[in-house]
Amino acid sequence: MSDNDYVVNGLKRLHAELHAKLLRSRADGTRYRFQMQNVERVIKMLRPNESLNALVVKRLYRPNPIFKRGEISRGALAVLRDAKKPMTADEIAAVMLEGKGIASPDRDHIKGVRTSLLTALKVYDGRHVSGDHGRPKRWRAIT
């Protein structure tokens, strides 16, 4: 790799971080857009043939305030193993929230957990859990 390659890769990383900051903070948007344009200009100076459409945004990690990382998937499997019948994602989320001490979860709590829960269940589909073809999908643990 030449020195130019290291510089361009560093600039791409900087561009991705600036884009993530732009998404996080709309108040400082004009400042971040200006900085991103400057980074793009420097990349074009160093590599005129470089496609700026290929620059990716750094993914934001938004931690769940109730559950730690990986706790939702483990908790969902535990709830499904203990369940006597197949359950929907909303039912699983309500049981998990009750286990965390939220006795009467509101719609926003369940919605926040449900999205993460459905992602975890789709990952484990066919290995540890299986879902029927109904709407809403009912999940059960595979033993």
Residue, then its C-alpha position, 0 to 999 in steps of 0.5 A: m500500500s502506498d502512503n496515499d492509500y492510508v490517507v484515503n482510508g483514513l479520510k473515508r473513516l473520518h467521513a463515516e464518523l462525520h456522517a454518523k454525527l450528522l445523523r445523531s445531531r441535527a442541530d450541528g448539521t450544517r457544520y458536519r455537512f461542511q466538514m464532510q464536503n471538505v473531506e470529499r474534496v480532499i479524497k477527490m484531490l488524492r484519487p480523482n477516480e474514486s466514487l464518493n457514492a461508495l462511502v458508507v455511514k458508520r453504524l450507530y449503536r443505540p443501547n437499549p436502556i432496559f436490556k444489555r447487549g445479547e440479553i434480549s435473545r437469551g431472554a426470549l429463548a428462556v421465555l419460549r422454553d418455559a412457555k406451554k404454547p407458542m407466543t407472539a413477539d408482543e407476548i414475549a416482550a411483555v413477559m420479559l419486561e415483567g421479569k425486569g420489574i416493569a409490571s404494566p409495560d406501555r406500548d412504547h416499551i413493548k415496541g422497543v423490545r419487540t423490534s430487537l426481539l423479532t431480529a433475534l428470533k429471525v436469526y434463531d429461526g430453524r435452529h432454536v425457535s420456529g415460527d408459524h406462518g400466521r399473522p402475527k407469527r407465533w414462536r415456539a422453542i425447538t427442543 
